[in-house]
Structures are given as structure tokens and as C-alpha cells.
């Protein structure tokens, strides 16, 4: 077993810290967006766009060996594994981690407290990743956290307690759900080898089997929508499970194999059921552009330019989505700078962290979230509930504005060094005679206009990631 754990760990190191260019599971930016027509969805989308900062939690079987998500059981040439273990044996050993996953220190209230301390406002929790292991008490399969060694724990229905804890702290609630299910015989049929991420049989030849998978998926999503209280977001991953006619240049650019058949799971039927249970539900069918991709999700990157439709950048705090031992985490300053840039460009930041197999967040994660919160707690007025401005960037300074356009915010990102005596920016000139307020102190600061630049004198303040100013613009 020690050799197996070590081989999984080596795999994790091989791809967890690789660049986005080396991985072909990364969701890239798109230029296509369709605004929703349902007024309840529009209203929910407006509420979500106020939140700006969310927490995505990847937690599943992959936490046991401490590897990046469940990709190691997929047979694609960008994925490295221990060459001394046969592929089928590797998969079997991975599935068997379900017999060891017993998170006796699971305490979602502490997760929520850490997210709240950081200033996060919405949650996306991984109810099921591609490996098919459900982090909720599904009746469609025995492959779940509620059926193994954790079954007799009062909190065995993990998703329920995660959603309850975050909902109590005022978070919007999102359920991540993988459309592919590599453990299901209706997706990866044992009759054939599993060649890649796609289903491994010809759906045109075996339509009855695919219909079984569609029913299985519909029923699992139905459980999440009907049995777990109020849910605001259904965040659907696995964009290769899609109607064949939606495969476009963007999809082909992933470099993944595209089957000759359609992996259509009938999204209109799923959406109708889900929104009957959860009116106004935001559906995020990632990369499948149209009525069920209510906001877009570029991954591990920030778009180059400002976008005028709803989007979020989903990024990891460390190098991996799930828990990996000795992960290297971004500094609080780097996260704040990314948050500021994303919000100025019209998006939200969904920041990922993975709990350990015992159910606790790594100490370094909690520490970093607390550090981030020191900034958001004082400067949140320039972030939450804001909207974009036409001129949104000048050098190290980013700009947002209040929803009623009456207040403008300038956020000057600082290097991890000394704070300057003066901050300057072009554009977004303050109205003559207006006061400029330094949000972190609530105090007025001196300013003047010189040769088309706004020059703001900075008093002595504590070390911070960025200086945020409020003023009335011309």
C-alpha cells in the first residue's frame, strides 16, 4: 500500500503543478454567450454578480492518496502513472480508496468559517467528480461517501451538512456535478477498454445503455435539487458530454478525442426538472454555450480584456484543486491582486481549496484565507456589488463603480514591498472638489490633478496588498 500511495503521489507531482498549456482538461475562455430569458434566472444572476468572490471545494476519493482530482484513472497521453502498475489494476486500486475514506474530523462549519473570514460569498461544492464517487447519499449507486466506512457517522450525507453550514453563514449555494461518470457501467462499460475520458461504447449501437445513463444522471441531479434545501447554482463539469452538433472549434482546440456519436444527456429535460425544484437556478453547463451556460468559467486564467457578460475565473489557491501534500499556495497579496483584476474586468473569482482525507482544511489554507480576509474586510466596498467601468485599468490601478454609477473606486495593487508616498493614475478623474476616501481607514486623503493625472498622497498605513479609494468621478 505504501508503494501505491507513493506512486499516486508521484503522479500528483507530475501534473498538479504543470502549466495550463501542458494539460488539456483546462476550460479556456470563449467569446460566445447567450443571456437567459427567464426573469427568475436573470434576478438570480444579478444577485450572483454582486458576490464577486466564491469558494470551490474539491473533496473526494482523490484526497485519500493526495492526488489531483480523479484524472489519474483516465487513459490519455498527457496523464502520467507508475509504469509498473497495469492500467486496470491501477483503476481497481483507485476505486478501493472508497473502503478507506473515513473523514472522522469532518466539520463543515470550520470550512464555512474559513471561507467567510476570507470574504467569500458563494460556495461550489463537488458533489461528484468524474470518478463517479458521490459525496452525497445517492440512491442511484452504492459508490458514495455514505456507503463506506463513514456510513454510520451522523454526517455521512456530506453534501447536506456542507450546504447547511455555508447556507447558515449567508453563502449562495452551488452544487458541482460531473456529467461523465467513470464508475458507472452505463458510461464506462466493462465490456470494452476505457480509451479516454469519453464513454467507451458506440451510443448509436447501444442506445438503450446510453438511455440508462441519461436516467441515472437525471435522477442523481434530481436528488441534489430536491433533497438538499435551497440551491442557487448547478455547476456542471465535463464539457465533452454534450450534443455532437455543439462540438465547435473551441472544443476541438482541447486536443481531446471526439467520438462519432452524440453524448447528449437531454439538458432541457434536466433544466426543467431542476428549475421546478429550484426556481431561478443558475445552470453552468461549462463550455456548452447556450441557454444552460448562465455564466462562463475560464479556468486558471484571467481574460485579457474586460467582458460585458457574466463570468468567473476558477483558480486554485495552491497547485491542485484537491488536497495534495506539501502543496505550494499563492500568497494573499497575489490572490487579492487577481480578485481586483477579475472584478474590474467584470468577473468573479472562484478560489479552490481541498480538504484533507480526515475532513479538515490544511492549516496553510486557513491561514491564507484569513490573510485574504484582512484585505476584503476593509476594502470590500470596492469589490462587492460593483460593476464595470469603461476605463478600467491604468498601470497598477484598477477601477470599479457602484451599481448606481454614483461612486467610483480606484484600487492600486502594491508590490510585496514598501507602500509609496503617492499613487497616480490617468483617467477616471475625480470630480472637482470631491473627497477621496481611503477605504481601509475611512479617512479622507489629499489629492490633486497634475498634467492629466490624479495624484493621491498616502498617509502611513499598515502593510496591505492594495489601496482602495472611493470618490465621485467627473
Order of alpha helices (4+ residues) and beta strands (2+ residues): alpha-alpha-beta-alpha-alpha-alpha-beta-alpha-beta-alpha-beta-alpha-alpha-beta-beta-alpha-beta-alpha-beta-beta-beta-beta-beta-beta-beta-beta-beta-beta
